[in-house]
Amino acid sequence: MLWIERYRPKEFREILGQDPSVGLLSSFAENTTLPHLILTGPHGTGKSVAIECFARKLYGENWELNTSRFQTADLFSQGKAYLENDDRYTHIYQKGQSLINNFKYIIKWYASLRPLDTEFKLMIFEDAHALTLDAQQALRRIMERSSGTCRFVFTTTNQSSIIPAISSRCLPLFFAPLDQTVMLDHLRTIKAYEPPEKQGCSDDDLELIVQAAHGDMRRAILLLQVALETGKCDHLFEMDQSETVNISASAIKVIKDGDIRGAIRRLESLMIDYGLSGSEVLEQIRIITRREYNHPEIAIALADAELKMRHSNNEFVQIGAFTTKIQTVFS
């Protein structure tokens, strides 16, 4: 069994490092009310589990019956094949219709189901940045018609991909990357639960795992499981070298060569093709610059861009501004 499932929080008090957002959700559950929501933040920061804990607290034993969850990234990447192979949709899937028509029909069908022993049910859209423009326009109209019996919740790493017609109807809640101290304490707790034969990693190894996870608790727990079950706690940074890091490195290289447009295209592809948020793109750049350049002006530019990113509506503009700014460091 994966440890991310074994140690998945079941109550609000088990969610770490997200007190403002979790506190607000807990208050909504106590008052049995909820607006439409957009939960935004990097991967592994607790967005999905927070809304799941909300459903458990609000609905009790009926939480699954009053919750409809849609994996939009899988749906729009796999197309109609996803609908054909998923048991939840086989009885309502219309083979002769297009993907977008099927999507609208399925959402309308689920929205029409009456909630069980409560005023409203939850319609949760995971990885909502994968929703196409047509899908979002359709959702806007469904939200208007179903707001009496449904609350729509969107989780995303890139809030700027959500059209204003939807985002203006939703309360945004931000889930920040987890503090390293919080993550380290949690990994120590998990390690203590495991049997003696799985205690090979030292505290220094746990710190390496935390650094490799970059604020992503889910990734940290997966790395811990791999390290303890295989007994290999070294080379953790090599495990973290991904394709997105390599793309970020190539973007920095072309900035040095003076090709700003090429660098912006590469960084934007991380947001469009890989689903990273603007903050996650900056974190990828931080990994490269810390390892290869360690320039104080780049660190200042990253901090400034991160601050602006959290208060902006268009992450693409901020990425372009950051790229232009750090060009002066290499010129």
LINZI-V758753 format. One record per run of one state. SS is the DSSP state (hx for helix, st for strand, lp for the rest). FROM is the first residue (numbers start at 1). TO is the last residue. Records with the same first field share a line. If there is no record, write none. Layout:
# LINZI-V758753
SS=FROM-TO / FROM-TO
This chain:
# LINZI-V758753
lp=1-2 / 7-11 / 15-18 / 31-36 / 42-46 / 63-66 / 79-79 / 86-98 / 113-120 / 127-127 / 131-132 / 147-149 / 157-158 / 162-163 / 168-170 / 176-179 / 194-195 / 199-202 / 214-216 / 231-235 / 240-242 / 257-259 / 273-277 / 293-295 / 310-314 / 331-331
hx=3-6 / 12-14 / 19-30 / 47-62 / 72-78 / 80-85 / 99-112 / 128-130 / 133-146 / 159-161 / 164-167 / 180-193 / 196-198 / 203-213 / 217-230 / 236-239 / 243-256 / 260-272 / 278-292 / 296-309 / 315-330
st=37-41 / 67-71 / 121-126 / 150-156 / 171-175
